[in-house]
Amino acid sequence: MDFYDLDLNDNALDALDAMNFTTCTPVQEKCIPEILKGKDLLGVAQTGTGKTAAYLLPILSMLDDGSIFINGEEKRFPENAINCVIMSPTRELAQQIDQAMQGFSYYMPSVSSVAVYGGNDGNRYDQEFKSMKMGADVVIATPGRLRSHITMGNVDLSQVSFFVLDEADRMLDMGFSEDILSIAKLLPENCQTIMFSATMPTKIEQLAKTLLKNPAIVKLAVSKPAEKIHQMAYVCHETQKLKILHHLFKNNELKRVIIFSSSKLKVKDINRALIAMHVSSGEMHSDLSQAERDEVMYRFKSGQIDVLVATDIVARGIDIDDIATVINYDVPHDCEDYVHRIGRTARAERDGNAITLVRGWEIRDFIEIEKFLGKTVEKIPLPNGMEGPEYKPMHKKSPRAVFHRHGKERSSKSKVEKKGKGERKGGNQNRSKNWKKNGEK
């Protein structure tokens, strides 16, 4: 379908023409008409399907017109008030949405916006405060930062007409459920709510039932990874993973590589190990300030460093077209996350490699991924005579089973393996209040 077949206003179409966008993606074709009708919407679609435009274009079109007719009645949007709130799980995604906003609203001088996210200095906070007080039409925010402004009395959400949750599943994974619900309570009852999620776990269904009113539901099947991605796996022990990385970088001229790990502590350890190997690398995780994260991403995009070691913060929505190899240091927790991770490579008609390091307890999860893919991923022999576990599901024992009654471990383990366990406690699975405060906002 062509964008001209949709009921977008002339200024929105002029912006699309300027950016050489003519044809809708499937998610845009299905979502834009429903949003223009004023209906709540639940969209289940992967990153890279054009979902940002699917909600920005109709919202901007309506705001630029100043009003919308729903069931024969005209609804006018107030001036000098916040009319739309878009929630993002991370600063990086908020910045991307803001960039898209600038492009789509280029011919809409009457529509204003502000991006609100943590990791900035006091000057930035003051700018956010002033923009929201003056009534920026669209506020693009991370949950923690917006809650901070709400607590300080900086925000009036009483006239908001559109409430958008982008990557809702990621926000719940990061512990922002209470923040989202508390913000939603401050919105008018007739606010149109739009929720997008890459996955549809039970907690997303529950959130949708809480926030959405008779929503239109648009589900796009999770697509399989691009055929040009050569998928491989090493079946190994946790203590062998760094040695495998050393082998890969020593025997191959690896450039433009992203290494994903489930824990920011592991990310730091991996990056230190790579630097010791004289590999040009950088790390990306929630302990970095916004300025530090921007600097690392700039250095990686510009080719100043060859390898980026990261948590899942960059698995979704970061547009870097020349990634040659993705390495999963840990097996992702579900099939969708695996697709998102390895989908960073083989873009723009290029070939790519995806390598996953599968330790014993992760074999069961990786077998599920293979079932989803509908094929067996090639298993690479371990280097230098290493011996790994047998490739079959392993049953986890309870934590107590590895200790004698006097508290001593039954079998000796290396410091690296013990450290790995500590890292898991501090990784993405930790949903403590401290994580929510200090996580990816």
C-alpha positions as CSV (number, residue, x, y, z in Angstrom):
1,M,0.0,0.0,0.0
2,D,1.1,3.5,-0.8
3,F,1.2,6.2,1.9
4,Y,-1.0,8.3,-0.3
5,D,-3.8,5.7,0.2
6,L,-3.9,6.5,3.9
7,D,-5.7,9.5,5.4
8,L,-2.5,11.3,6.4
9,N,-2.5,15.1,6.0
10,D,-0.5,16.9,3.4
11,N,2.4,17.9,5.6
12,A,3.0,14.3,6.7
13,L,3.0,13.2,3.1
14,D,5.4,16.0,2.1
15,A,7.8,14.8,4.8
16,L,7.6,11.3,3.5
17,D,8.2,12.5,0.0
18,A,11.3,14.4,1.2
19,M,12.6,11.2,2.7
20,N,11.8,9.1,-0.3
21,F,9.3,7.0,1.6
22,T,6.4,5.8,-0.7
23,T,5.3,2.3,0.3
24,C,4.0,1.2,3.7
25,T,5.4,-1.7,5.6
26,P,2.8,-4.3,6.7
27,V,2.7,-2.9,10.3
28,Q,2.2,0.6,9.0
29,E,-0.5,-0.5,6.6
30,K,-2.4,-2.2,9.4
31,C,-1.8,0.2,12.3
32,I,-2.1,3.7,10.8
33,P,-5.8,3.5,9.8
34,E,-6.7,2.1,13.3
35,I,-4.9,4.9,15.1
36,L,-6.5,7.5,12.8
37,K,-9.9,6.1,13.9
38,G,-9.0,6.9,17.5
39,K,-8.9,3.3,18.6
40,D,-6.5,1.9,21.2
41,L,-4.0,-0.5,19.6
42,L,-1.8,-3.4,20.5
43,G,0.9,-4.1,18.0
44,V,3.1,-7.1,18.1
45,A,6.0,-6.6,15.7
46,Q,9.8,-6.9,15.6
47,T,12.2,-4.1,15.6
48,G,13.0,-3.0,12.0
49,T,9.4,-3.4,10.8
50,G,8.7,0.3,10.7
51,K,6.6,0.5,13.9
52,T,8.0,3.9,14.9
53,A,6.5,5.5,11.8
54,A,3.3,3.4,12.3
55,Y,2.4,5.4,15.4
56,L,4.3,8.7,14.8
57,L,2.8,9.5,11.4
58,P,-0.9,9.3,12.4
59,I,-0.3,11.1,15.7
60,L,1.6,13.9,14.1
61,S,-0.9,14.2,11.3
62,M,-3.8,14.6,13.8
63,L,-1.8,17.0,16.0
64,D,-0.9,19.1,13.0
65,D,-4.5,19.3,11.9
66,G,-5.4,20.5,15.4
67,S,-8.4,18.2,15.8
68,I,-9.9,14.9,14.8
69,F,-13.4,13.7,14.2
70,I,-14.4,10.5,16.1
71,N,-17.9,9.1,15.6
72,G,-19.0,12.4,14.1
73,E,-17.7,14.5,17.0
74,E,-14.8,16.9,16.7
75,K,-12.0,16.5,19.3
76,R,-9.7,19.5,19.4
77,F,-6.1,19.3,20.8
78,P,-5.3,22.1,23.3
79,E,-2.4,24.5,22.6
80,N,0.4,24.9,25.1
81,A,-0.2,21.5,26.6
82,I,1.3,18.0,26.4
83,N,-0.8,16.1,23.9
84,C,1.2,12.9,23.5
85,V,3.5,10.9,25.8
86,I,5.8,8.2,24.2
87,M,7.5,5.9,26.6
88,S,10.8,4.2,25.7
89,P,12.8,1.6,27.7
90,T,16.2,3.1,26.9
91,R,17.9,6.5,26.2
92,E,19.1,5.1,22.9
93,L,15.6,4.3,21.6
94,A,14.3,7.6,22.9
95,Q,16.9,9.4,20.9
96,Q,16.0,7.3,17.8
97,I,12.3,8.2,18.2
98,D,13.2,11.8,18.6
99,Q,15.3,11.7,15.4
100,A,12.4,10.2,13.5
101,M,10.1,12.8,15.1
102,Q,12.3,15.6,13.7
103,G,12.1,14.1,10.2
104,F,8.4,13.4,10.1
105,S,7.5,16.8,11.6
106,Y,9.8,18.8,9.4
107,Y,6.8,20.5,7.6
108,M,4.8,20.8,10.8
109,P,6.3,23.9,12.6
110,S,3.3,24.0,14.9
111,V,4.1,20.6,16.5
112,S,6.8,20.7,19.1
113,S,8.5,17.9,21.0
114,V,11.1,17.1,23.7
115,A,13.1,14.0,24.5
116,V,13.3,13.3,28.2
117,Y,15.9,10.7,29.5
118,G,18.4,10.3,32.2
119,G,22.2,10.5,32.2
120,N,22.4,14.2,31.5
121,D,23.7,17.2,33.3
122,G,21.6,19.8,35.1
123,N,21.3,22.0,32.1
124,R,19.6,19.3,30.1
125,Y,17.2,18.7,33.0
126,D,16.3,22.4,33.0
127,Q,15.7,22.3,29.3
128,E,13.4,19.4,29.7
129,F,11.5,21.2,32.5
130,K,11.0,24.3,30.5
131,S,9.8,22.4,27.4
132,M,7.3,20.5,29.3
133,K,6.1,23.5,31.3
134,M,5.6,25.4,28.0
135,G,3.5,22.5,26.7
136,A,5.6,20.5,24.2
137,D,3.1,18.6,22.1
138,V,5.0,15.3,22.2
139,V,7.1,14.1,25.1
140,I,9.4,11.2,24.4
141,A,10.6,9.8,27.7
142,T,12.1,6.9,29.6
143,P,10.0,5.9,32.6
144,G,12.5,6.8,35.3
145,R,13.2,10.3,34.0
146,L,9.5,11.1,33.5
147,R,8.7,9.9,37.0
148,S,11.4,12.2,38.3
149,H,9.8,15.2,36.6
150,I,6.4,14.1,37.8
151,T,7.6,13.9,41.4
152,M,9.1,17.4,41.2
153,G,5.7,18.7,39.9
154,N,7.2,19.6,36.5
155,V,4.6,17.8,34.3
156,D,0.9,18.2,33.7
157,L,-0.5,15.1,32.0
158,S,-4.2,16.0,32.4
159,Q,-4.7,16.9,28.8
160,V,-2.8,14.1,27.1
161,S,-4.6,12.6,24.1
162,F,-2.1,9.9,23.1
163,F,-0.1,7.5,25.3
164,V,2.4,5.2,23.5
165,L,4.4,2.4,24.9
166,D,7.2,1.4,22.6
167,E,9.0,-1.9,23.3
168,A,6.7,-2.6,26.2
169,D,8.1,-6.1,26.8
170,R,11.6,-4.6,27.2
171,M,10.3,-2.0,29.7
172,L,8.7,-4.8,31.8
173,D,11.9,-6.8,31.6
174,M,13.8,-3.9,33.0
175,G,11.4,-3.5,36.0
176,F,9.4,-0.4,34.9
177,S,5.9,-1.9,35.4
178,E,5.1,0.2,38.4
179,D,6.4,3.3,36.7
180,I,4.2,2.7,33.7
181,L,1.1,2.1,35.7
182,S,1.6,5.1,38.0
183,I,2.1,7.4,34.9
184,A,-1.0,5.9,33.2
185,K,-3.1,6.8,36.3
186,L,-2.4,10.5,35.7
187,L,-3.8,10.4,32.1
188,P,-7.4,11.3,31.2
189,E,-9.8,8.4,30.8
190,N,-10.4,9.1,27.1
191,C,-6.7,9.0,26.3
192,Q,-5.9,6.8,23.3
193,T,-3.3,4.2,24.3
194,I,-1.0,2.5,21.8
195,M,1.2,-0.4,22.8
196,F,3.9,-2.0,20.8
197,S,5.8,-5.1,21.8
198,A,8.2,-7.5,20.0
199,T,7.0,-10.4,22.1
200,M,3.7,-11.4,23.7
201,P,4.4,-13.0,27.1
202,T,1.7,-13.3,29.7
203,K,2.8,-10.1,31.5
204,I,2.3,-8.1,28.3
205,E,-1.2,-9.5,27.9
206,Q,-2.0,-8.5,31.5
207,L,-0.7,-5.0,31.0
208,A,-2.7,-4.7,27.8
209,K,-5.9,-5.7,29.6
210,T,-5.1,-3.1,32.3
211,L,-4.4,-0.1,29.9
212,L,-6.2,-0.7,26.6
213,K,-9.9,-0.3,25.9
214,N,-11.3,-2.6,23.2
215,P,-8.1,-2.3,21.2
216,A,-7.4,-3.2,17.6
217,I,-4.8,-6.0,17.6
218,V,-2.2,-6.2,15.0
219,K,0.2,-9.2,15.1
220,L,3.0,-9.8,12.7
221,A,4.6,-13.2,12.9
222,V,8.2,-13.1,14.2
223,S,10.2,-13.5,11.0
224,K,13.1,-16.0,10.7
225,P,16.6,-14.6,10.5
226,A,17.9,-13.5,7.1
227,E,19.1,-16.4,5.0
228,K,22.4,-14.6,4.5
229,I,23.3,-15.0,8.2
230,H,25.6,-18.0,8.6
231,Q,24.6,-19.3,12.1
232,M,27.1,-21.4,14.1
233,A,27.5,-22.5,17.7
234,Y,30.2,-23.8,20.1
235,V,28.9,-26.2,22.8
236,C,31.3,-25.5,25.7
237,H,31.7,-25.0,29.4
238,E,31.5,-21.5,30.9
239,T,35.2,-21.5,31.7
240,Q,36.0,-22.1,28.0
241,K,34.2,-19.1,26.6
242,L,37.0,-16.6,26.9
243,K,39.4,-19.1,25.4
244,I,37.1,-19.5,22.4
245,L,36.9,-15.8,21.9
246,H,40.7,-15.6,22.0
247,H,40.8,-18.4,19.3
248,L,38.3,-16.5,17.2
249,F,40.1,-13.2,17.2
250,K,43.6,-14.8,16.9
251,N,42.7,-16.9,13.9
252,N,40.3,-14.6,12.0
253,E,40.5,-11.0,11.0
254,L,37.2,-10.1,12.7
255,K,36.0,-6.6,12.1
256,R,32.7,-4.9,12.8
257,V,31.7,-7.3,15.6
258,I,29.0,-7.0,18.3
259,I,29.3,-9.4,21.3
260,F,26.2,-9.7,23.4
261,S,26.2,-10.8,27.0
262,S,23.3,-11.1,29.5
263,S,25.2,-9.2,32.3
264,K,27.0,-5.9,32.5
265,L,29.6,-7.5,34.8
266,K,30.4,-10.0,32.1
267,V,30.5,-7.2,29.5
268,K,33.2,-5.5,31.5
269,D,35.2,-8.8,31.9
270,I,34.9,-9.6,28.2
271,N,36.0,-6.1,27.1
272,R,39.0,-6.3,29.5
273,A,40.0,-9.7,28.0
274,L,39.7,-8.3,24.4
275,I,41.9,-5.3,25.2
276,A,44.5,-7.7,26.7
277,M,44.4,-9.5,23.3
278,H,45.1,-6.2,21.7
279,V,41.6,-6.1,20.1
280,S,40.2,-2.6,19.5
281,S,36.9,-2.8,21.5
282,G,34.5,-0.8,23.7
283,E,31.8,-1.7,26.1
284,M,28.1,-0.6,26.4
285,H,26.1,-1.0,29.5
286,S,24.0,0.8,32.1
287,D,26.9,1.8,34.3
288,L,28.1,4.3,31.7
289,S,26.9,7.9,31.7
290,Q,24.9,9.1,28.6
291,A,28.0,11.0,27.4
292,E,30.1,7.9,27.7
293,R,27.6,5.8,25.9
294,D,27.3,8.3,23.1
295,E,31.1,8.4,22.7
296,V,31.4,4.6,22.6
297,M,28.6,4.4,20.0
298,Y,30.2,7.1,17.9
299,R,33.6,5.4,18.0
300,F,32.0,2.1,16.9
301,K,29.9,3.6,14.1
302,S,32.9,5.6,12.8
303,G,35.2,2.5,12.8
304,Q,37.5,3.8,15.5
305,I,36.9,0.5,17.4
306,D,36.2,-2.8,15.7
307,V,34.3,-4.6,18.5
308,L,31.3,-3.5,20.7
309,V,30.6,-5.6,23.8
310,A,27.1,-4.9,25.0
311,T,24.1,-6.0,27.0
312,D,20.8,-6.2,25.2
313,I,20.6,-2.4,25.3
314,V,21.7,-2.3,21.6
315,A,20.0,-5.5,20.5
316,R,16.9,-3.6,19.3
317,G,16.6,-0.6,17.2
318,I,20.2,0.5,16.7
319,D,20.8,1.1,13.0
320,I,24.3,0.0,12.0
321,D,24.3,-1.6,8.6
322,D,27.8,-2.9,8.3
323,I,28.0,-5.4,11.2
324,A,29.8,-8.5,9.9
325,T,29.6,-10.8,13.0
326,V,27.4,-11.1,16.0
327,I,28.6,-13.3,18.9
328,N,26.2,-14.4,21.6
329,Y,28.4,-14.9,24.7
330,D,25.3,-16.2,26.4
331,V,22.3,-17.9,24.9
332,P,19.3,-15.4,24.7
333,H,16.4,-16.3,27.0
334,D,13.9,-16.7,24.1
335,C,13.7,-17.1,20.4
336,E,12.6,-13.5,19.7
337,D,15.7,-12.1,21.5
338,Y,17.9,-14.4,19.5
339,V,16.4,-13.1,16.3
340,H,16.8,-9.5,17.4
341,R,20.5,-10.0,18.4
342,I,21.6,-11.8,15.2
343,G,19.5,-9.5,13.1
344,R,22.1,-6.8,13.7
345,T,24.2,-8.5,10.9
346,A,23.5,-9.3,7.2
347,R,21.7,-6.0,6.7
348,A,21.6,-3.8,3.6
349,E,22.1,-6.9,1.3
350,R,25.4,-7.9,3.1
351,D,26.3,-11.4,4.4
352,G,26.9,-11.9,8.1
353,N,27.9,-14.5,10.7
354,A,26.2,-15.3,14.0
355,I,28.2,-17.3,16.6
356,T,26.6,-18.5,19.9
357,L,28.6,-19.9,22.8
358,V,26.3,-22.6,24.4
359,R,27.2,-23.9,27.8
360,G,25.7,-26.9,29.4
361,W,22.7,-25.4,31.2
362,E,21.9,-23.3,28.1
363,I,21.6,-26.3,25.7
364,R,17.9,-26.7,26.5
365,D,17.2,-23.0,25.5
366,F,19.3,-23.3,22.3
367,I,17.4,-26.5,21.3
368,E,14.2,-24.5,21.6
369,I,15.7,-21.8,19.4
370,E,16.6,-24.4,16.8
371,K,13.0,-25.7,16.8
372,F,11.8,-22.1,16.2
373,L,14.3,-21.7,13.3
374,G,13.2,-25.0,11.8
375,K,16.8,-26.1,11.4
376,T,19.9,-27.3,13.2
377,V,22.5,-24.7,13.8
378,E,26.0,-25.8,12.7
379,K,28.1,-26.9,15.7
380,I,31.8,-26.0,15.4
381,P,34.4,-28.2,17.1
382,L,36.1,-26.7,20.1
383,P,39.6,-25.4,19.4
384,N,42.9,-26.7,20.8
385,G,41.6,-30.1,21.9
386,M,39.0,-28.7,24.3
387,E,36.2,-31.0,25.3
388,G,32.7,-29.6,25.9
389,P,29.5,-31.1,27.2
390,E,27.3,-33.4,25.2
391,Y,24.7,-31.6,23.2
392,K,21.5,-32.7,25.0
393,P,19.2,-31.0,27.6
394,M,20.6,-30.9,31.1
395,H,18.4,-30.8,34.2
396,K,19.3,-28.1,36.6
397,K,19.9,-29.1,40.2
398,S,18.7,-26.9,43.1
399,P,21.4,-24.6,44.4
400,R,21.6,-26.6,47.7
401,A,22.5,-29.7,45.8
402,V,26.0,-28.5,45.1
403,F,26.9,-28.1,48.8
404,H,27.7,-30.6,51.6
405,R,25.9,-30.1,54.9
406,H,29.0,-28.3,56.2
407,G,28.7,-25.7,53.5
408,K,31.7,-26.8,51.4
409,E,31.3,-27.2,47.6
410,R,31.1,-30.8,46.5
411,S,33.3,-30.1,43.5
412,S,36.1,-27.5,43.0
413,K,35.3,-24.8,40.5
414,S,37.5,-22.1,39.0
415,K,37.2,-18.5,40.1
416,V,35.9,-17.7,36.7
417,E,33.0,-20.1,37.0
418,K,32.2,-18.8,40.5
419,K,32.3,-15.3,39.2
420,G,29.9,-16.2,36.5
421,K,27.3,-17.2,39.0
422,G,27.7,-14.0,40.9
423,E,27.3,-12.1,37.6
424,R,24.0,-13.9,36.9
425,K,22.7,-12.6,40.2
426,G,23.5,-9.1,39.2
427,G,22.5,-9.4,35.5
428,N,19.3,-8.8,33.6
429,Q,17.3,-11.3,35.7
430,N,17.7,-9.1,38.8
431,R,14.5,-7.2,39.2
432,S,15.4,-5.4,42.4
433,K,14.6,-1.8,43.1
434,N,18.3,-0.9,42.8
435,W,18.3,-2.3,39.2
436,K,15.2,-0.3,38.4
437,K,16.8,2.9,39.6
438,N,20.1,2.3,38.0
439,G,19.1,0.4,34.9
440,E,18.7,1.4,31.3
441,K,16.6,4.5,31.5
